[in-house]
């Protein structure tokens, strides 16, 4: 699988106090893998996940962030409510893999 295994927008914009909901798509074969949203740290690695699925299509919510996977569409959507200036910056949406590096796509939130 190449570097295009996860795709999505490169930039999303939101007004303060509004919501944003970027979607990321993934290649066939990753439907049951955990999907995640994180803020990359040192060398762009994700050491802690803001939110992640357990491989199912059940919506997961933690605070003002939620994530939901759609296996049929092979995409997952992260929703961030009540956006603040502190939410601006780079994030990664991705697919976790056990034996290899995770697959991810970087998005700038403005």
N, C-alpha and C positions, 0 to 999 in steps of 0.2 A: 504494500500500500504506500502510495507516494505522499507528498506533503499536502495534497489537496483532499485528504481524507475527511477533514472537517472544514467547512466553509461557512461564511456569514458576512455581515457587513463589516467594513473596516472602521466605520465611524457612526456613532449614533448621537443625536442631540436631544436634550430635554430641557424644558423650562423648570426653574426652581419650583418645588412642591408638586410637580406633575409626575407621571409615571413613564417609564420606558420599558420596552419589551423586545429586545433583539432575539432573533431566532438563528440557530446554527444547524446546519445540515451535515449528515455524515453518510459514508458509503455503506452499501449493504454488508451485512455480517456483524455489525456493531450494535444491533438493536437491543440486545440484552446486557450490554456493558453499562457501567455507571457513567453518567454524564455530569459535568461539573461546571462551576463558574468560580473564578478566583482572580485575585490581584497578583500578578507575577512579582516575584521578589528578585533576589540575587541571581544574576545570569538568566533572568526571565523564567525561572522555575517556579512552580506553584508548590509551596510547602504547606499551606493550609487552604482548604477550600471554603469559600463563603457559603456555598450550598452545593449539594449533589443528590442525584437520584440513586436508587438502589438497583437500577436496571429495569424497573417496571415503568408503567405509564402513570402511576399514582403521583399526583402533585405533591411536592414537598415545599413547606413554607417555614422560613426561619426569620422572624422579625419582619422587615419590610421587603424581603427577597423571597421569591418563589421560583421553582423550576418544574417544568412538565415535559416529558418525552412523548413523542408520537411515533411509535414504531412503524406504522404504515407509511407515514410521510417521511420517515427517517430524518426527523428534525426535533429539536428541543428548544423551548422558549424559556428565557429567564425574564422575570418581571421584577423591576425595582420600583417600589412605590415611594412617594414623597421625596423626590430627588433633592439633594442639597449640593452646594458647591463642593463639599468634601467628597462627594461621590465621583467627581470628575477624575479622569485618568485612564490608564490602560488596564484592561481585563482580558482574561482568556476564557473562552468556552471550549470544552474539550470532552474527550472520551477516554476513560481510564482503561489501561491494558495491564495485565498481570506480568507478562514476561518481557515487554518492550517499553520504550518510552511512551508516555501518553500522547495521544493525538490532540492537537489544539489549534485554535484560531484566535488571533489577537484582535481586540476591538477597543477603540478609543471612545470613551464616554465624555461628551462635552456638554 
